[in-house]
């Protein structure tokens, strides 16, 4: 999956967390968390039908941030 390239750049340039792979609603994403502009961010990158999908969530740890969890759950990639 070429998503590692984008995620790897964020890890290298912004001291991101190690790359993690996870599935959300049937798509495999590469994930890293980092700080940019003083704000914590989570970057999720996937490929579907030859297209690159990048989701950037700004806010503390999306896994425990209820507002960000609701936003992520509401996204439907068709």
C-alpha positions as CSV (number, residue, x, y, z in Angstrom):
1,X,0.0,0.0,0.0
2,X,1.5,3.3,-1.0
3,X,-0.2,5.0,1.9
4,X,3.0,4.4,3.9
5,X,4.7,7.1,1.9
6,X,2.5,10.0,3.1
7,X,2.4,8.6,6.6
8,X,6.1,8.1,6.6
9,X,6.7,11.7,5.6
10,X,4.6,12.9,8.6
11,X,6.5,10.6,10.9
12,X,9.8,11.8,9.7
13,X,9.1,15.5,9.4
14,X,6.8,16.0,12.4
15,X,8.1,13.3,14.8
16,X,5.0,11.2,14.4
17,X,4.2,8.0,16.2
18,X,5.2,4.8,14.5
19,X,3.0,3.8,11.6
20,X,0.0,1.6,12.6
21,X,-2.3,-0.2,10.3
22,X,-6.0,-0.4,11.1
23,X,-9.3,-1.2,9.4
24,X,-12.2,1.3,9.5
25,X,-15.4,0.4,7.8
26,X,-13.7,-2.1,5.5
27,X,-10.8,0.1,4.4
28,X,-7.2,-0.4,5.5
29,X,-5.6,2.8,6.8
30,X,-2.1,3.7,7.8
31,X,-2.1,6.0,10.9
32,X,0.3,8.3,12.7
33,X,-0.2,10.9,15.3
34,X,1.9,14.1,15.5
35,X,1.8,17.8,16.4
36,X,1.6,20.4,13.8
37,X,1.2,24.1,14.5
38,X,0.9,23.3,18.2
39,X,-2.1,21.1,17.7
40,X,-2.2,17.3,18.1
41,X,-3.3,15.6,14.9
42,X,-4.0,12.1,13.7
43,X,-3.5,11.3,10.1
44,X,-5.2,8.4,8.4
45,X,-4.3,7.4,4.8
46,X,-6.0,4.7,2.7
47,X,-6.3,3.8,-1.0
48,X,-9.5,2.8,-2.7
49,X,-9.9,2.2,-6.4
50,X,-6.6,3.9,-7.2
51,X,-7.5,7.0,-5.2
52,X,-5.8,8.2,-2.1
53,X,-7.9,9.1,0.9
54,X,-6.4,11.2,3.7
55,X,-8.3,12.1,6.9
56,X,-6.7,14.5,9.3
57,X,-8.3,14.8,12.7
58,X,-7.2,17.7,14.8
59,X,-7.6,17.4,18.6
60,X,-6.3,15.2,21.4
61,X,-6.3,11.5,20.8
62,X,-9.2,10.7,18.5
63,X,-9.6,7.3,20.2
64,X,-10.8,8.9,23.5
65,X,-12.1,12.2,22.1
66,X,-15.8,11.7,21.8
67,X,-16.3,14.5,19.3
68,X,-13.6,13.2,17.0
69,X,-14.9,9.6,17.4
70,X,-18.4,10.7,16.3
71,X,-16.9,12.5,13.2
72,X,-14.8,9.5,12.2
73,X,-17.8,7.2,12.6
74,X,-20.0,9.4,10.5
75,X,-17.6,9.3,7.4
76,X,-18.8,6.9,4.8
77,X,-16.4,6.2,1.9
78,X,-18.3,4.7,-1.1
